[in-house]
């Protein structure tokens, strides 16, 4: 994907320096005062001091650059350089989505309020509760923010064989699709519809339609972004299609348990996700993304 020398979005809350590998933050004063009765006796002996030292190393290891101190900082520096590059790319894609959706909304006589992208490591808090890297990227309608741990993209390539920068762009564009659904009132409509139907299978069907529409919206972004910025290179669309297929419910269930259970799907099959993304890419028309009317 051609993305360099283009505007990066400033609607970014970068929390990566405030979260550790497992999401732990520095202890508060209240916490220290609470555990002080336990710590104080340990200060009186060499054994106690040793225990405290080991505990400190284990706890604060996420905040101290131990590899660098121990002489292994070069690989960490390379990883940080790659992550800096990755963050710049994601911010550029976010900027592209802002430009495209602002234009689409303007053509309809409306204004597009852009979401905030939260970059974090390990875990953080969101308007929808705790955010963990294990959850993958997600959109929170309560605070209109998208939460992304960049490590997810490494897992996407390593575990699902969906590498490439445009695969990452597709994932972000999908979450932007949920933001558009929130602006349109679709998220609320689906939530109310879920409350009116009986059985998890029917609720899941509604969720699948919601996710497939977000895939279609991601395709709309790709269509218009290529027209406006000439972003696509050879193999880019294939990367996105592979990513869409690799995170289909049927593929994920077969990988984890050896078989698929269609009525438990919440995002759609690999084929469905590919079809709806491709539908959005083909014409870039919102009318082609009516997953609820089909």
C-alpha positions in Angstrom: 0.0 0.0 0.0 1.3 3.4 -0.9 1.0 5.5 2.2 4.2 7.5 2.9 4.4 11.3 2.7 0.6 11.6 3.3 -1.2 13.3 6.2 -1.4 11.3 9.5 -4.4 11.7 11.7 -4.0 13.6 15.0 -7.1 12.0 16.4 -4.9 9.5 18.3 -4.6 8.8 22.0 -1.2 7.0 22.3 -1.1 5.1 25.6 1.6 2.7 24.7 4.0 4.3 27.2 1.4 4.1 30.0 0.7 0.4 29.7 3.0 -2.6 30.2 3.3 -5.9 28.5 0.6 -7.3 30.7 -1.2 -4.0 31.3 0.1 -3.2 34.8 0.6 0.4 35.8 2.7 1.9 38.6 1.3 1.3 42.1 -0.7 4.2 43.6 0.1 5.9 46.9 -3.0 4.2 48.4 -1.7 0.8 47.3 1.7 1.4 48.8 0.2 2.5 52.2 -2.1 -0.6 52.1 0.8 -3.0 51.7 3.3 -1.1 53.9 2.5 -3.3 57.1 3.7 -6.3 55.0 6.8 -4.5 53.5 8.0 -2.9 56.7 9.1 -6.1 58.5 11.0 -7.3 55.4 13.2 -4.3 55.5 14.8 -5.5 58.8 16.6 -8.5 57.4 18.8 -9.4 54.4 16.4 -12.2 53.4 13.5 -9.7 53.5 15.4 -7.2 51.4 16.2 -9.9 48.9 12.6 -10.9 48.6 11.6 -7.2 48.1 14.3 -6.9 45.4 13.1 -9.9 43.5 9.5 -8.7 43.7 10.5 -5.3 42.5 12.3 -6.7 39.5 9.3 -8.9 38.6 6.8 -6.1 38.9 8.7 -3.2 37.4 10.3 -5.3 34.6 7.7 -3.9 32.2 8.8 -0.3 33.0 12.6 -0.7 33.0 14.4 -1.5 29.8 16.0 -4.6 31.2 17.2 -6.0 27.9 19.1 -2.8 27.3 20.6 -2.9 30.8 21.7 -6.5 30.4 23.3 -5.8 27.0 20.4 -7.1 24.8 18.9 -3.8 23.8 19.6 -4.0 20.1 16.7 -6.3 19.3 14.4 -4.3 21.4 15.5 -1.1 19.6 14.7 -2.9 16.3 11.3 -3.9 17.6 10.6 -0.3 18.7 11.6 1.0 15.4 9.2 -1.4 13.6 6.4 -0.5 16.0 7.0 3.3 15.3 6.8 2.6 11.6 3.6 0.6 12.2 2.1 3.3 14.3 2.8 5.9 11.6 1.1 3.6 9.0 -2.0 3.2 11.1 -2.2 6.9 11.8 -2.0 7.5 8.0 -4.8 5.0 7.3 -6.9 6.6 10.0 -6.3 10.0 8.2 -7.4 8.4 4.9 -10.6 7.1 6.5 -11.3 10.6 7.9 -10.9 12.2 4.4 -13.0 9.6 2.7 -15.9 9.4 5.1 -15.9 13.2 5.5 -16.4 13.5 1.8 -19.1 10.9 1.7 -21.0 12.6 4.5 -20.5 16.0 3.0 -22.1 14.8 -0.3 -25.1 13.8 1.8 -25.2 17.2 3.5 -23.8 16.0 6.8 -20.7 16.3 8.9 -18.5 13.3 9.8 -17.3 13.3 13.4 -14.2 11.3 13.4 -13.5 8.7 16.1 -10.4 8.7 18.4 -7.8 5.9 17.9 -6.4 4.5 21.1 -3.0 2.8 20.8 -2.0 0.7 23.8 0.0 -2.2 24.9 -1.3 -5.2 27.0 -4.4 -3.6 28.4 -6.1 -0.3 29.1 -9.6 1.0 30.0 -12.3 2.0 27.6 -15.8 3.4 27.8 -17.0 -0.2 27.3 -14.9 -1.7 30.1 -11.4 -3.2 30.1 -9.5 -3.5 26.9 -7.1 -6.3 26.4 -4.8 -7.3 23.6 -6.5 -10.7 23.7 -9.7 -9.0 22.5 -8.2 -7.7 19.3 -9.1 -4.3 17.8 -12.5 -3.1 18.7 -14.8 -0.1 18.5 -16.5 1.3 21.7 -19.7 3.2 20.9 -19.9 4.6 24.4 -16.8 6.8 23.9 -16.6 6.6 20.1 -13.0 5.3 20.2 -11.2 2.5 18.5 -8.8 0.4 20.6 -5.8 -1.2 19.0 -2.8 -3.1 20.4 -0.4 -3.2 17.5 0.8 -6.6 18.6 -2.5 -7.9 17.2 -1.2 -7.5 13.6 1.8 -9.7 14.4 -0.6 -12.4 15.7 -2.7 -11.9 12.6 0.3 -12.8 10.4 1.9 -15.4 12.6 -1.3 -17.3 13.6 -3.5 -16.8 10.6 -1.1 -16.2 7.7 -2.7 -12.8 7.0 0.3 -10.5 6.7 0.9 -7.3 4.8 0.1 -3.6 5.4 -3.2 -3.6 3.6 -4.4 -6.5 5.8 -3.8 -4.1 8.7 -5.6 -1.3 6.9 -8.6 -3.5 6.3 -8.9 -4.3 10.0 -8.8 -0.6 11.0 -11.3 0.2 8.2 -13.6 -2.5 9.5 -13.6 -0.8 13.0 -14.2 2.5 11.3 -17.2 0.8 9.7 -18.7 0.2 13.2 -18.2 3.9 13.9 -20.2 4.8 10.8 -22.9 2.3 12.0 -23.0 4.1 15.3 -23.4 7.5 13.6 -26.2 6.0 11.5 -28.0 4.5 14.5 -27.5 1.0 13.2 -25.8 -0.3 16.4 -28.7 0.9 18.5 -31.2 -0.7 16.1 -29.5 -4.0 16.2 -29.2 -3.9 20.0 -32.9 -3.3 20.3 -33.7 -6.0 17.8 -31.6 -8.5 19.8 -33.7 -7.8 22.9 -36.8 -8.6 20.9 -35.8 -12.0 19.5 -35.6 -15.2 21.4 -32.6 -17.5 21.3 -28.9 -17.0 20.9 -28.9 -18.2 17.3 -31.2 -15.3 16.2 -29.2 -12.8 18.1 -26.0 -14.1 16.5 -27.6 -13.8 13.0 -28.2 -10.1 13.7 -24.6 -9.6 14.9 -23.3 -11.4 11.8 -25.2 -8.9 9.6 -23.7 -6.1 11.6 -20.2 -7.3 11.1 -20.6 -8.0 7.4 -21.9 -4.5 6.9 -18.7 -3.2 8.6 -16.7 -5.3 6.1 -18.6 -3.8 3.3 -17.9 -0.3 4.6 -14.2 -1.2 4.8 -14.5 -2.0 1.1 -16.1 1.3 0.4 -13.2 3.1 2.1 -10.7 1.1 -0.1 -12.6 2.0 -3.2 -12.7 5.7 -2.6 -9.2 5.9 -1.0 -7.7 4.4 -4.2 -9.6 6.9 -6.3 -8.4 9.8 -4.2 -5.0 8.8 -3.1 -4.0 6.0 -5.5 -3.2 3.8 -2.5 -3.4 0.3 -4.0 -0.3 -1.7 -5.1 -0.3 -5.2 -6.6 -1.4 -7.8 -4.1 -3.0 -5.3 -1.7 -6.6 -6.4 -2.2 -5.5 -10.0 -2.0 -4.0 -9.2 1.5 -7.3 -7.8 2.7 -9.2 -10.7 1.3 -6.9 -13.2 2.9 -7.3 -11.3 6.2 -11.1 -11.3 5.9 -11.1 -15.0 5.2 -8.7 -15.9 7.9 -10.9 -14.4 10.6 -14.1 -15.9 9.4 -16.0 -17.7 12.2 -15.9 -21.1 10.4 -12.1 -20.9 9.9 -11.4 -19.8 13.5 -13.7 -22.5 14.9 -12.1 -25.3 12.8 -8.7 -24.1 13.9 -9.6 -24.2 17.6 -11.9 -27.2 17.8 -11.8 -29.0 14.5 -15.3 -28.2 13.3 -17.6 -25.2 12.8 -21.0 -24.6 14.4 -22.8 -22.1 12.1 -25.5 -21.0 14.5 -22.8 -19.7 16.9 -21.2 -17.5 14.3 -21.0 -13.8 15.3 -18.9 -12.3 12.5 -19.7 -14.4 9.5 -18.0 -17.2 7.5 -14.8 -16.6 5.6 -16.8 -16.6 2.3 -19.3 -14.1 3.6 -16.6 -11.7 4.8 -14.8 -11.9 1.6 -18.0 -11.4 -0.5 -19.1 -8.3 1.5 -15.7 -6.6 1.5 -15.4 -7.2 -2.2 -18.9 -5.8 -2.7 -17.9 -2.5 -1.1 -14.7 -2.3 -3.1 -16.4 -2.9 -6.4 -18.5 0.3 -6.6 -18.0 2.1 -3.3 -21.7 2.6 -2.9 -23.4 2.5 0.5 -26.5 1.1 -1.2 -24.6 -2.2 -1.8 -24.0 -2.7 1.9 -27.5 -3.5 3.0 -26.8 -6.7 4.8 -30.0 -6.5 6.7 -32.3 -6.4 3.6 -30.9 -9.5 2.0 
